[in-house]
Amino acid sequence: MQTKIILSGKDLELVEDRDYDLAIEAAKSVFASHGADPLACEAANQKFCDDVELDRDEALHCAIWEAANYEACKAATIGWMSRDVDLYILVKG
């Protein structure tokens, strides 16, 4: 099964189709630039959110996850007056 990256959140309906696609590509680009598996990054981020101790690789995966999420949200909200929105990436394996 191929990993699928999606955008989610309460403000998803405000994202235009073109910007949605740009957001997904932005996230994919971050993962690819680090040679990182999005599922491994998501798993590490979940451990972080659950306040579980991380090893060095997991901490790096969390940083990559945050970068991918930031770039996706930035691409999705380009031109918006406010970036205080509820949008985030999810991965499905």
N, C-alpha and C positions, 0 to 999 in steps of 0.2 A: 504494500500500500504506500502511496506517495504522500508525503507530508503536505498539508494544505494550511496556508496562513490566511486568517480572516481578520476583519476588523469588527469590533463589537463595542457596545456601550449604549448608554441612554441617548446619546446625541447622534447615533448612527444614521437616522433618517435625514439629518441635515447634510450628509456627505453626498456630493454628486457622484455619479458613476465614474466619470473620468478621474476624479480625485481619489475615489476608492481604489481604482486600479493603480494610480501613482503611489498610494500609501502601501499597498501590498508589495509593489516593486521596490520601494524604498526599504522596507523591512528585509526582503529577500537579499537586497544588495548588501546590507549590513552583515547578515549571516554569512553570505558568500565571501565577503572581503576578509572575514576572520576564519573561514573554513570551518564554521561552527554548525552543528546540527541544531535546528530550531527546537526540536523535541528535548534535547539535552539542556538547552538554555531555559526552556519553559520549566522543566523539572527542577532545575537548580533554583529558579526564581520562586517556584512554589515552596521549596524547602526554606528559602529566605523568608517568605511571607509567613510561613508556619513557625518561624523563629527557631529553626533547626540549625545546628552548627554546620558550616560549609567548609570543605577543603579548598585548596587553592584553585583547582580547576573549576569547581562549582562557583566560586566567587568570580572568576573570569567569565564564566557562562552568564552569570547574573548581570555583569557589566555589559556584555554583548546584548543580552535581552533588553536592558534598559535603553541602549543605543538604538536598537531596532524599533522598539516601541516609540521612542522619541521621534525618530525620523518618519515613521509611519504616520503618527499624529500630526506632525508638522506638514507633511505632504497632503494629508486629508483636509486640513483646515486652512490651507493657503488662501489668503485674502479675507479670512474671518477677522472681525474686529476684536474678538476675544479668544484666547486659547484656554480659558478655564472651562474645559469641556470634558465630558465623560466618554472618552474613546480609548481603546486599547487593543492590542493584537492578541490573538489566540492561535494556537496551532492544533491541528487535528492530524493524528497519525494513521 
